[in-house]
Amino acid sequence: MLKKFLLPLILLCTSVALTAQRAFPTPTLKTIDNVSVDLSEKIGTGNVTVVAVWATWCQPCHVELDHMAKYLAKWQDEFGVDVLAVSVDKRHQVRKIKPLVSRKGWEYDILIDSDAALQRKLGFRSIPQMYIVDGGGVIVKEFSGYATGREDEVDRFLAKMVSK
């Protein structure tokens, strides 16, 4: 009889562990003006946050940020979502970020992770990466790579999140 209940209990515990959500790490990063910012000031402050991880040399990242730019005002104004674009450019490439952002007209809150502190804590190996973080700082959805139409999927997901 114990065996009859033990296996379902183990499976339940395993499935709960596999679906457990994790907190978004909050290391100190830099702005494009070289000002230190603790991510805890931006993440988990009550608002849903979209974090797009990118680099100046990553063309799929540019495409993703270009397409997301069309949704930025909607996400901020209608949904109350904060959007961060975190560059993982290394120190010798950081000087390229500000001119690129200006040329592209991106109005994102741009942060720089040139020491890979965020990247190490999140454990990703490729970019672009995107995370949707709830108001309490918990990752509720993540995307690896860019797929055409991703911004539409994010838009639908955010609409559902804020309607709850």
N, C-alpha and C positions, 0 to 999 in steps of 0.2 A: 504494500500500500504506500509506503514511503517513496518507493521508486516512481510510483504513479504521479506524485506531486512534485518530486524533486526536479525532474527534467523540465516541466513547464516553468517552475520557479527560476531555474538557471537561465532558461531562454528569455524569460521576462527581464531578469536583471541584466543580461547581456544586451538586449534590445534597448533598454533604458540607457545603459552606458554608451551605446553607439549613437544615440540621438541626443545625448547631452550637449548643450550649447556651451561655448566657451567665451570668456570675457575677452574683449579686444584689448591688446596690450597698450600701455600708455607711456612709452619712453619720451624723453625730451628730444625734440627735433628742431630744425631751424626753418625760419621763413626765408623767402628769396632775398630779404634784406639783412640776412644773417642774425636775426633775433631768435633767441632760444624760446621755444614754446613747449610746455609740458602737455602732452596729448590729453591728459586728464582734464584740461581746461576746455577741450573740444569734444571729447567722447564721454558719453554717459552723463550728460548734464540735463537730461530730460527730453531732448530732441532725438529723433531718428537721424542717423548720420550715414551718408554714402561715402565710402573711402575708395578712391580709385588710385591704384599704385601703378606708376608709369616711369618712363625715362625718356630723355631727349632723343636717344638713338633708336627707340622702339616705334616703328611705324604703326603696328596695330594699336599701340597705346594712343598715338596721335588720332587715329581714326575713331577710337572709342571716345576720347575726350572731345573731339569735334562734334560727334553725334550727340553726346550727352549735353553739350552746351545749349542745344535747342530746348532742352527740358529744364535747365537750371532754374529759371524764373518760376516755372510751374511748381517744381519740387519745393522751392523755398517758400513761395507765396501761398500756394494752395495746401501743401502738405506740411509746411513747417520743418522741412528736412534741411539739415546742414550737409554741404558737400565739400569734401577735402580731396585734393589731388596731391598725393605724396610721391615725390620723385625719389628714385633709388639711384640717381646718378652719383658716381664717385666724385671725390673732392676735385679732381682735375677737370671734371666736366660741369661742375656747378655753375660756372660763369655763363654757360650756354642756356640755362633755364630761363632767366628773366627775359632775354631777347626773344626766345621762342614763344613764351607765354604772351608777350606783348604783340608779336607778329600774328599769332593765332587769335588774339582777342579773347582768350579764356579768362573768365571772371571767377574762376574757382579760388578757394582759399588754398594757396600752394604752400606745401611744406616739403622739407628735404630730409631724407634719411641717408645721407652720404656715408655714415658709419655702419649701416645695415642693422641698426638696433631693432627696428620694427620688423624687418625682414627675418632676422634670426628668431624673434619671438613668435612670429606667425608661421614660420617654417616653409614658405613658398620658395620655389626655385625658378619660376618663370613669370614673365609679365606679359600683358597686363593682368592684374588681379583686382577684383572688386569685392568689397565687403559691405553688407548692409548691417548696421549696428543699431540695436534698439536704444531707447532713451536711457536704459540702465547700463549701457556699455557692453551688451552681450551680442555676439555675432549671430544673426538670424538667417543670413544667406550669404553665400560667397560664390564667386565666379572666377574661373581660371581661363585665361586667354580671352580673345574677343571673337564674338560671333555677330554677324549682321543681324540687326534688330534687337540686340541685347538691351538697348536703352528702352525699347517698348516693353520688354519683359520686366525691367526694373520699374518702369512707370506703373505697370499693372500691380506689381508686388507692393510698391509703396502705397498705392491707392487702397489696397486691401488692408495694409498695416494701419494706416491712419483712420480707416473707417471703423476699426474695432473698438 
